[in-house]
Amino acid sequence: MKITYGLAEFDQFTMTIDSNINLPMDGVVSGGLYEFLKSAGENGWELCAAFPAGIRGMSRAIPGRQELRKCEDPTEEIAFIFKQV
């Protein structure tokens, strides 16, 4: 049995979730949390874990804007680990 792992990151500033390029989730639609989780389930991905992943003081790009913002709190970004069997 082969298990594939995927990583997604939820940005509480933009309220969007995207699959991570290093552990992609094939077939899953990025965007709002509900749509992402629904798409993940429909494509056989199971949620395994979620944890705060923001790094305080780190600057991040804001999608669709030409500016950066500094992370004030680790909970601004939530990492989701998925598996697909």
N, C-alpha and C positions, 0 to 999 in steps of 0.2 A: 504494500500500500504506500503510495506516494502522498506526502503532505506538502502543500505549498503555502507559504506564509506571505501575507500582505500587510502593508503599513499605510494608514491614512492619517492625515493631520487635520483637525478641526480648529479653525481660527475664530475665536470668539469675537474678534473685532469686526470681521467681515461676515461672520455667521455662515461660512462655507467650509466644506470638507473636500480634500483632494487626496488622491492616491499618491504615495511617495514614489519618486522615480527609481529609487534603489530597490524597493519591494513592491512593484506595481500590482494592481488588482485588475487583471484583464476583464473587460466587459462591463466594468462598473462605471456609472455616470457620476462625475463630480458635480458639486453644486450644494444645494441645501442638505441639511442633515437627514431629514426624512427621506428624500429622494435617493440619497446615497445609500442609506441602510436598506431601503427597499430593493434597490438595484443590486446591492451586494448579496442579499438573500436570494434573489432570483437567479443569480449567477453562481450559487453554491458556496458563497463565502460565509463563514461562521465567525462571530465576534468572540475573541478569546480574552482580551484585556483592554483596559483604558486607563490612562494615567496622565497627569500634568507633564507637559514637555517643553514649556516655554523656558527660555534662559534669560533670567533677569539681566537687563542692561544691553542685551543683544539687539541690534537694529535689524529690522525685517522690511522687505519691500511690501507695499500695499498694492494688491492686484488692481490694475486699471488706473493707477495714479503714478505720478513720477516723484514720489516722496518716500521717505523711510519713517518708520515709527519704532520707538524703543519699547522693549518688553518691560513692563512694570511688575508683572506677577506671573509666576510659572503656569497658573491656570488659564492664561490668555490663549494658550495653545494646548489642545488635548490630543494625545496620540492614541490611535486605535489599532490593535493588533488583530488580524483576521487569519483564519486558516481555511484552506480548501482541500478536501480529501478526494 
